């Protein structure tokens, strides 16, 4: 009963969201939904880009059909995990705990920029993933399908990381033999190529998605290579005012993040990585103050010769992070709602379309599967099981998200409009052919049992099919031959009602993202800022105190 009340309040909250079009039925059609929920300039942008997604889908399906094999399914589904937020959030702390803080800082900056800007563009353009069917989606992660398609965040991260690593490898070219250097180069190229091609092979992205994602990743890598070290030096050499400036800029970035037309979780990931950057900068700056006489890398000069100490640092550090998240998250979700209601009384809120406002609920229930970056403790066994058994991948056919369903509906309507346009264009030639044949009226009526066919399906030697379009022409002398008026769906009124019913069933059948609460934004910022602080300062100090540094 309580869950039903919360759901009703959530729906009521959505109905109060500002919309330029007040037509309550527009959301039942793919086009009207986005026209109603997006500003005019964003809607026009989407209308210009959506034909690209529809144009490339048949080619992607053909490519998938030609290349499909069991071992490629396993390979690309498995390598896709190397481009996920979970993989990077697991690897990043290890850089600090094993004496590579400069690499850790560079990866944090690149991944944060990649996740934020790709998520910003995703929510801005609201372009769906390539349509399924005809494509089949192969994945080991269910949350990815709930996001928009353009651009590919996996490709952005993979290209930026690979380009940066290739640059770092070039700097130490003389330290490696020709064979080792070539092998490492091939490894980085294979990493970026496998993830990029794999996103198309798995049916998750199209050419447009990965090309834009690759260009974005290359630009981010160039920015880090040219300005990364100077930025780190600027932060470490300054006082707290520089940190305050960074925090303010990051807070503004959260506030101006584009608002999606559908319930897309891209914003959650962007907020999490913004919190990571806050924690890394704060932790690195303060940790440097404690070891002022040493350079940045020397402050993390841990013993990497003792495998026991390395293992203890990694296991103990990850355990501390899980404890921090569990404790702090539950505390914030419990005590933030009253604070939010107090602040909301004075109009100082951060409204988001798909976040339930604190005035509409009393408390936040226990949340499950609410984190796309770091799995919760009870999810680790299932995650490890999937990695041990990579053949346990998921192959999905059909819409998986609300954006997929609306694209399916809009694509169906577009095909009908194209079919009618082609059908109408053929009418003059069909009328001339009809006058030449001059069939008796009984012959025309005798064809009424055959379904109407478009010109592409019309048989050239069938006179009955050629005169069939006469039944579509309004005639004041024979009302029995009149067809019902066309509905908005492009069919008869009965067919329109049937399409509306099927549309509602389709939207109900897709996976619905869980209800998200307004306090989760600040919760994610604090939790992930704390995780990054523990990685850059808290755990290194703890390692020195325990004696495993």
Phi, psi and omega in degrees: 000316180295323179294323179296318179297316179298319180296318179297319179294325179294316178296319179297323178297319179295325183292341180269359180293136181302136179215136180288343181236122186267009180296114185288342182266355185296329182295346179281350179239139186305315183293312183297328180300312182283327176296327183279329188256348182252147171301158187302317184291326177288324178294318178296321177298315179297320180295331178282330185267332185298328177298332178295316180298318182287327180292320186277345184301312179300323179292321177296319179296320179294317178299316180297320181295321182286326187264351191296130173206163184294318183288328176291322174304313182293316184297309184288327176293324181284316181292337177299333178294338180283354177247010183274162176297325181298316180299313183291322180291337175281323184279329186300311180300329182296330178300320180284328184276351179243015171090022178236059183292331178295320175294319179299314178299316180298316180294320178300312182297316182293315182292321178297316177296318180296313181294318183293308186288324176293321176294323178298315180291323178301310181289337179285311185273332178057042179270133183283170171287162176306142191293139175233123350291165018277344181283154170249136183260125183247118185206158172248006180231126181278335186287333184297326183290345181278349182270165171291168185267323188258126353269181180275113178292324176303313181294319179302310181294317183295317181292317180296315180294315181296317180296319179294317180294322177296322177294315178297323177295322179296325181294330181250034182304321184287347181275354184235152173288165180300321181294313181297317180299314180294322180295316179294320176301312180299323180297316180291320177296319179296321179300308182293319182292319181297317181290319182294308179293326181296328179295326177280319179299320182282000178076017183267336183215161177252181180302315182300319181297312186283329178294312179296318178299320178294319178295320177296318178296321178295319179296321179293318178298318178299319179297318180291318182295321185274329186233358185297310182295320179294326177293316178300317180295323179297318179293312185291332183274349184265182178260193186293340181295328177291322175296318179299322178296318179296316180298318179297316180297318179294322176297320177296322179299321176295319183292323185267005178303135185299148182266124182281160176277338178242171182280079184259135183275012181300323182299323180299315180294321179298316180298319181298316181287330172299318176297323178299315180298318177303312183292322180295316181293318179295313181295315180296321180294313182288324178296325177294328178294329181285335180234062189293334184275001183244155177284175187299314182288322182297333179295336179251034182282073181275164179281111179257013178268333182266109183296328179297315180293322178299312179297320180295320179295316183292310182294313181294321179295318179294321178298318179298319181296318180294320178295316179302313183295316182297315183288309185292322181296314180294323179294315182294318180294338179274318189260346180285323182306315176299323178295318179299319180294323177295315180292323180297332179300332179258011175077016181260078183235168175243080186288135172230145189301317187255025175245127180289127183284150186298333179290347184256007176211159181266320181210162179266122179288167176303131184256135177238148180052045183255010185226118179269355184263301181241123181293153176283165187301320183286348179267351186293319181298319178294322179296315179294326178296320178293323180289325178289332181238075185296343178288349177277052178271165180253128174248114185247139175233124182111167181301136180248343181226172178297322178296321176298315182297318181292325176292323176300315179295314181294321179295321177297316179295321179296318178297323178293319178296318178296321179295318179293321179297316178294323180292317180294324180294336181273352185299315181303315180292327179290325178294319179297320178295324180292318180296326179291321181282326181047063181285153176292157181301325181296329179291323179295314181292331180295341180272000188294342180280346179272142180290148177299141181234146177282165181302326182292341180250007183277133178281133186290333183259019181248104179295326180299317180289329181289329181266357181305322181301343177300331180290344181270356183266128181293132180229121182289347183267345182222080183295343180291341181267359183286140173267154177300158179296149180291139177268180178296335181279353176091015179229188178292168184298321177295317178296324178298318178294324178294319177296321179296321179294316179294324178298314180295321178296320180295317180293327178287333186280333183288159180293128180264128173298149181293164174293131178250143186252147185300329182289347181291336181296306179293325178301314180295319179301312183291315183297313184282331171296320177294320178300315179294322177297318177298324180291319187269335183225309187300306181292319175303321176294320179296320179298320180293322181290320181285331180100024178246016178285000000 
